[in-house]
Amino acid sequence: MKEMAGKHLVLHFDGKILKHIEEESKQSTSTDRIAISVTSPEFGDRDDLLLGVVPCESGKSADCALCIQNLCE
């Protein structure tokens, strides 16, 4: 992540509800996940950099903000 140090960054995120199948029970459940990436005009030819796709307890904005903050730290 050193390539981001000192650069102007724009944070992007998008939430999705994904189905997940538990291996042991073979039951399908739905989970909220947030994809988080950054862009910068200083990246050159790279469009964006995916930081991660993290689970979120709910789609509520406070929970999403906490997930994003935790990943960025």
C-alpha positions in Angstrom: 0.0 0.0 0.0 3.0 2.3 -0.1 2.0 3.3 -3.6 -0.9 5.3 -2.1 1.2 7.2 0.4 1.0 11.0 -0.2 -1.4 10.7 -3.1 -4.8 12.3 -3.5 -7.3 9.4 -3.3 -11.0 9.0 -4.0 -12.7 6.2 -2.0 -15.4 4.1 -3.8 -17.7 1.5 -2.2 -20.7 -0.5 -3.2 -22.8 -2.9 -1.1 -24.2 -6.2 -2.3 -26.2 -8.9 -0.7 -24.7 -12.3 -1.7 -25.8 -15.8 -1.1 -23.4 -18.0 0.9 -23.7 -21.8 1.3 -22.4 -23.1 4.6 -20.1 -26.1 4.0 -21.1 -28.1 7.0 -24.9 -27.6 7.0 -25.3 -27.0 3.2 -27.8 -24.3 4.0 -28.0 -21.1 2.0 -27.8 -17.7 3.8 -27.6 -14.1 2.6 -24.8 -11.8 3.7 -24.1 -8.1 3.1 -20.7 -7.4 1.7 -19.0 -4.1 0.7 -16.5 -3.8 -2.1 -14.1 -0.9 -1.4 -11.6 0.6 -3.9 -9.7 3.8 -4.5 -8.8 5.8 -7.6 -6.4 8.6 -8.1 -5.3 10.7 -11.0 -1.8 10.0 -9.8 -2.0 6.2 -10.4 -1.1 6.7 -14.0 -2.5 3.9 -16.3 -4.2 2.0 -13.4 -8.0 2.6 -13.2 -8.6 1.6 -9.6 -7.1 -0.4 -6.8 -9.4 -2.9 -5.0 -8.8 -2.7 -1.2 -11.1 -5.5 -0.3 -14.6 -7.0 -0.1 -15.6 -7.2 3.5 -18.7 -8.6 5.3 -21.0 -6.1 6.9 -23.5 -6.9 9.7 -26.3 -5.0 7.9 -26.8 -2.6 5.0 -27.3 0.3 7.5 -25.1 3.3 6.8 -23.5 3.3 10.3 -22.4 -0.4 9.9 -21.1 0.2 6.4 -19.1 3.3 7.5 -17.5 1.2 10.4 -16.6 -1.6 7.9 -15.0 0.9 5.5 -13.1 2.7 8.3 -11.8 -0.6 9.7 -10.5 -1.7 6.3 -8.9 1.7 5.6 -7.1 1.7 8.9 
